[in-house]
Amino acid sequence: MTRLRHRNGSPHVVVVGGGFAGLAAVKTLAKVKPPVRVTLLEQHNYHLFQPLLYQLATGLVQPADIAHPIRAIVRRYRRTSVRMATVSGVDFDARQVLTEEGRRFGYDYLILAAGATTATFGIPGVEEHSFPLKSMPDALRLRAQLLRQFELAENDPSEIDKGALTVVVVGGGPTGVEMAGAMHELFKHVLVHDFPDLDIANARVVLLEATDHLLAPFHPSSRQHAQDILAKRGVEVRLGQALERATPTEVKLKDGPVIPTRTLVWGAGVRAHPLADDLGLEQTRGGRVLVGEDLSVPGRPEVFVVGDLAGAGDGKGGLLPQVAQPAIQEARHAALQIQHSLDGTERTGFQYKDKGIMATIGRNAAVTELPSGARFKGVLAWYMWLVLHLAYIIGFRSRVAVLVNWIWSYLTYDRHARIIVAVEPARRAARAAQPPAAAPSGAGSRERPAVP
Ligand SMILES: Cc1cc2nc3c(=O)[nH]c(=O)nc-3n(C[C@H](O)[C@H](O)[C@H](O)COP(=O)(O)OP(=O)(O)OC[C@H]3O[C@@H](n4cnc5c(N)ncnc54)[C@H](O)[C@@H]3O)c2cc1C
């Protein structure tokens, strides 16, 4: 193995992105010997726990419960510094990371972990009129939209027939399933009391899935369980139904039907962060950056790509799923390869350790599958989901806050964070709340196992 030469002093590692992968890399690099200097570049000043975004969108938790200040996480690592910066590109020959703020960060080793974004598959109207769930503003925007539509319907019940209380969720993967279940609970257990003059039976949650099953990565019995539970609780599950186009007031399905709605929730697609398109590196399915067995970029042994941004092989000819465990394990592996380069030992190929998959469907209902083949559903799977997700939330305070919210909500059916916060331009917020004068004319599923 070639020993990479460094500039003066300790080798400098730049990590781009403070998500699951970026933080795992930083933690592992803190233990590397000889010590390295680390600079973490993150566009936000917080780490976001994406798996609970749907709970933020449905009023169960508050922003600070699922977002933790990056500096508070990293300050315990003496040789690691943080810069709030948005990376715009990399000059690989000069070994410099470029930021939108006009700064350049030189590196000896680089770990790119900028995550993923939503893919709309070019379906007309989805980009403009849907509510994705990828970031904190996304979740707050969706929460505001849901609540505004109820306010609107109470002021003018004729809006109900025009879709004010109809939510269409696209994508029957874990995100779509958990969103549909949680929204239905919000309507039937919470908003029913807030809006006593509204007939809550008119509030609909429609879950659209293009294939003939929900939860693609799961065993057929788990899929069926999810479908049965959702249907039993009142979610309209429509399988084999793909979206053709969306407008601000309705969605049109490929086989004809039109559903009036103002709230189209997009949980159907994911692709690598757009940064991947600007790097000039070879990309694979979903725009992900192609990496070698050690997770470095072919021909650039000092550059690693990990997490949702990376197209790491699963050893069976496919790619690893874009979920938290591969991201964490890949990041640790990349950091250890830097260790190998520093001490002159041979690099190793990445091998993913499957820890199982799980998805929550709603109160007392989840599905969990372990690599051993053991499958759990119902309350036990739900407890497993709760414990695991709680364990992965960063910060004791946040963990306690989330747990208290969960217990409170479980005992009282209440969701205290049902607050409308305007996180969008006033013009768009106004447009979202108001029924448009006339309706202008205006997929697959995120294959996401759900174990962090
Ligand atoms: C709604 C939702 C629910 C999910 N639920 C689950 C689940 O239950 N279980 C599970 O295992 N996985 C789940 N996932 C997937 C999981 O969250 C991701 O796989 C995981 O976050 C990937 O980690 P990452 O570090 O690669 O990317 P991320 O965690 O997305 O981190 C990327 C970081 O890079 C930063 N960044 C991006 N671009 C730049 C830039 N140009 N400059 C600087 N910083 C930048 C971002 O701000 C972000 O902090 C879910 C995802 C979503 C959206």
The ligand as an SDF file (V2000), in Angstrom:
LIG
                    3D

 53 58  0  0  0  0  0  0  0  0999 V2000
  -37.8400   10.9810    6.6640 C   0  0  0  0  0  0  0  0  0  0  0  0
  -36.7050   10.0140    6.7580 C   0  0  0  0  0  0  0  0  0  0  0  0
  -36.8070    8.9240    7.6080 C   0  0  0  0  0  0  0  0  0  0  0  0
  -35.7700    8.0140    7.6950 C   0  0  0  0  0  0  0  0  0  0  0  0
  -35.9030    6.9670    8.5480 N   0  0  0  0  0  0  0  0  0  0  0  0
  -34.8860    6.0960    8.6620 C   0  0  0  0  0  0  0  0  0  0  0  0
  -34.9720    5.0220    9.5840 C   0  0  0  0  0  0  0  0  0  0  0  0
  -35.9720    4.8480   10.2800 O   0  0  0  0  0  0  0  0  0  0  0  0
  -33.9040    4.1730    9.6620 N   0  0  0  0  0  0  0  0  0  0  0  0
  -32.7960    4.3320    8.8970 C   0  0  0  0  0  0  0  0  0  0  0  0
  -31.8610    3.5590    9.0210 O   0  0  0  0  0  0  0  0  0  0  0  0
  -32.6920    5.3420    8.0280 N   0  0  0  0  0  0  0  0  0  0  0  0
  -33.6960    6.2270    7.8980 C   0  0  0  0  0  0  0  0  0  0  0  0
  -33.5880    7.2630    7.0190 N   0  0  0  0  0  0  0  0  0  0  0  0
  -32.3750    7.3670    6.1930 C   0  0  0  0  0  0  0  0  0  0  0  0
  -31.2330    7.9340    6.9970 C   0  0  0  0  0  0  0  0  0  0  0  0
  -31.6400    9.0930    7.6720 O   0  0  0  0  0  0  0  0  0  0  0  0
  -30.0810    8.2270    6.0490 C   0  0  0  0  0  0  0  0  0  0  0  0
  -29.7260    7.0510    5.3950 O   0  0  0  0  0  0  0  0  0  0  0  0
  -28.8800    8.7700    6.7840 C   0  0  0  0  0  0  0  0  0  0  0  0
  -29.1960   10.0220    7.3540 O   0  0  0  0  0  0  0  0  0  0  0  0
  -27.6890    8.9030    5.8450 C   0  0  0  0  0  0  0  0  0  0  0  0
  -26.6190    9.4750    6.5320 O   0  0  0  0  0  0  0  0  0  0  0  0
  -25.6290   10.4490    5.7650 P   0  0  0  0  0  0  0  0  0  0  0  0
  -24.6650   10.9280    6.7880 O   0  0  0  0  0  0  0  0  0  0  0  0
  -25.1320    9.8180    4.5360 O   0  0  0  0  0  0  0  0  0  0  0  0
  -26.5400   11.6520    5.2900 O   0  0  0  0  0  0  0  0  0  0  0  0
  -27.3100   12.7090    6.1780 P   0  0  0  0  0  0  0  0  0  0  0  0
  -27.6460   12.1690    7.5070 O   0  0  0  0  0  0  0  0  0  0  0  0
  -28.4010   13.2320    5.3200 O   0  0  0  0  0  0  0  0  0  0  0  0
  -26.2250   13.8470    6.4120 O   0  0  0  0  0  0  0  0  0  0  0  0
  -25.7380   14.6400    5.3770 C   0  0  0  0  0  0  0  0  0  0  0  0
  -25.2670   15.9380    5.9870 C   0  0  0  0  0  0  0  0  0  0  0  0
  -24.5540   16.6600    5.0040 O   0  0  0  0  0  0  0  0  0  0  0  0
  -24.9140   18.0150    5.0930 C   0  0  0  0  0  0  0  0  0  0  0  0
  -24.6730   18.6020    3.7750 N   0  0  0  0  0  0  0  0  0  0  0  0
  -25.3250   18.3260    2.6310 C   0  0  0  0  0  0  0  0  0  0  0  0
  -24.8120   19.0480    1.6390 N   0  0  0  0  0  0  0  0  0  0  0  0
  -23.8200   19.7930    2.1570 C   0  0  0  0  0  0  0  0  0  0  0  0
  -22.9310   20.7480    1.6080 C   0  0  0  0  0  0  0  0  0  0  0  0
  -22.9590   21.0550    0.3100 N   0  0  0  0  0  0  0  0  0  0  0  0
  -22.0490   21.3380    2.4260 N   0  0  0  0  0  0  0  0  0  0  0  0
  -22.0240   21.0210    3.7440 C   0  0  0  0  0  0  0  0  0  0  0  0
  -22.8350   20.1310    4.3140 N   0  0  0  0  0  0  0  0  0  0  0  0
  -23.7280   19.5210    3.5280 C   0  0  0  0  0  0  0  0  0  0  0  0
  -26.3860   17.9680    5.4560 C   0  0  0  0  0  0  0  0  0  0  0  0
  -26.8050   19.1900    6.0390 O   0  0  0  0  0  0  0  0  0  0  0  0
  -26.4250   16.8190    6.4250 C   0  0  0  0  0  0  0  0  0  0  0  0
  -26.2140   17.2260    7.7450 O   0  0  0  0  0  0  0  0  0  0  0  0
  -34.5960    8.1930    6.9110 C   0  0  0  0  0  0  0  0  0  0  0  0
  -34.4880    9.3010    6.0810 C   0  0  0  0  0  0  0  0  0  0  0  0
  -35.5290   10.2060    5.9970 C   0  0  0  0  0  0  0  0  0  0  0  0
  -35.3950   11.4030    5.1070 C   0  0  0  0  0  0  0  0  0  0  0  0
  1  2  1  0
  2  3  1  0
  2 52  2  0
  3  4  2  0
  4  5  1  0
  4 50  1  0
  5  6  2  0
  6  7  1  0
  6 13  1  0
  7  8  2  0
  7  9  1  0
  9 10  1  0
 10 11  2  0
 10 12  1  0
 12 13  2  0
 13 14  1  0
 14 15  1  0
 14 50  1  0
 15 16  1  0
 16 17  1  0
 16 18  1  0
 18 19  1  0
 18 20  1  0
 20 21  1  0
 20 22  1  0
 22 23  1  0
 23 24  1  0
 24 25  2  0
 24 26  1  0
 24 27  1  0
 27 28  1  0
 28 29  2  0
 28 30  1  0
 28 31  1  0
 31 32  1  0
 32 33  1  0
 33 34  1  0
 33 48  1  0
 34 35  1  0
 35 36  1  0
 35 46  1  0
 36 37  1  0
 36 45  1  0
 37 38  2  0
 38 39  1  0
 39 40  1  0
 39 45  2  0
 40 41  1  0
 40 42  2  0
 42 43  1  0
 43 44  2  0
 44 45  1  0
 46 47  1  0
 46 48  1  0
 48 49  1  0
 50 51  2  0
 51 52  1  0
 52 53  1  0
M  END
$$$$
